[in-house]
Amino acid sequence: MEDQTRREQASPAVRKRVQDSFDRQGLMSHLGARLAHIGPGRVRIVLPSRPEVTQQHGYVHAGATSAIADSAGGYAALTLFDEDSDVLTVEYKINLLAPAAGDHLEAIGTVLRPGRTLTVCGLEVYGVQGDGTRKLVANGQQTLIRVNRSAE
């Protein structure tokens, strides 16, 4: 049975806040990543495989793989915070399980334990082929801190 949180959408206000924040990230734009799903406590980011994000063997670089995982977890946490809060990564660990190959990568951040100050997220990154075949290429865990949103 499919986990309902995989399809549940965050409120329009939360989706807008997350998308606006994502759009301000120079690295995600530089990599060509995009938000694919924003749900309560769960965010998916897609990164198309292209030469600019690969390493010398043609696989998506571990830095790009890690960056989308980190952002997916951070935004998953942000979906559960009030509008006056923001998020910063305190630490994360990622295990690279297989070469990051596919037509695109999909990073999924899922809140495992929300907190008033610290939030813990699980991170998964899949290599996805054109036919939809998915292979887990990385997984990890992340700790985030809630901070007061700075005046913009």
Long-range contacts (C-beta under 8 A, 24 or more apart in sequence): 5-39, 5-40, 5-41, 5-42, 5-110, 6-37, 6-39, 6-42, 7-39, 8-39, 8-40, 8-42, 9-37, 9-38, 9-39, 10-38, 10-39, 10-40, 10-79, 13-83, 14-38, 14-40, 14-79, 17-78, 17-83, 18-43, 18-75, 18-78, 18-79, 21-75, 21-78, 21-86, 22-71, 22-75, 25-71, 27-67, 28-67, 28-68, 28-71, 31-64, 31-67, 31-68, 33-67, 33-68, 33-71, 35-75, 36-106, 38-75, 38-79, 39-79, 40-79, 40-80, 41-76, 41-77, 41-79, 41-80, 41-110, 41-111, 41-114, 42-76, 42-79, 42-108, 42-109, 42-110, 42-111, 43-72, 43-73, 43-75, 43-76, 43-79, 43-108, 43-109, 44-72, 44-106, 44-107, 44-108, 44-109, 45-71, 45-72, 45-75, 45-106, 45-107, 45-109, 46-104, 46-105, 46-106, 46-107, 47-104, 47-105, 47-106, 47-107, 48-103, 48-104, 49-101, 49-102, 49-103, 49-104, 49-105, 57-99, 58-101, 59-99, 59-100, 59-101, 60-100, 60-101, 60-105, 60-127, 61-100, 62-96, 62-100, 64-100, 64-105, 65-94, 65-96, 65-100, 65-105, 65-107, 65-125, 65-137, 65-138, 66-92, 66-94, 66-138, 68-105, 68-107, 68-125, 69-94, 69-107, 69-109, 69-123, 69-124, 69-125, 69-138, 69-140, 69-142, 70-123, 70-142, 71-107, 71-109, 72-107, 72-108, 72-109, 72-123, 73-109, 73-110, 73-121, 73-122, 73-123, 73-142, 73-144, 74-109, 74-121, 74-142, 74-144, 75-109, 76-109, 76-110, 76-111, 76-121, 77-109, 77-111, 77-114, 77-119, 77-121, 77-144, 77-146, 79-111, 80-111, 80-114, 80-119, 81-146, 83-149, 84-148, 84-149, 85-146, 85-147, 85-148, 85-149, 86-146, 86-147, 86-148, 86-149, 86-150, 87-119, 87-144, 87-145, 87-146, 87-147, 88-144, 88-145, 88-147, 89-142, 89-143, 89-144, 90-118, 90-143, 90-144, 90-145, 91-142, 91-143, 92-123, 92-140, 92-141, 92-142, 92-143, 93-140, 93-141, 93-142, 94-123, 94-138, 94-139, 94-140, 95-138, 95-139, 95-140, 96-137, 96-138, 97-136, 97-137, 97-138, 97-139, 98-127, 98-135, 98-136, 98-137, 99-127, 99-137, 100-125, 100-127, 100-137, 100-138, 101-127, 101-135, 101-137, 102-126, 102-127, 102-128, 102-129, 102-135, 102-137, 103-128, 103-129, 103-130, 104-128, 105-137, 106-134, 109-142, 112-141, 115-146, 116-146, 117-145, 117-146, 118-143, 118-144, 118-145, 118-146, 119-143, 119-144, 119-145, 119-146, 120-144
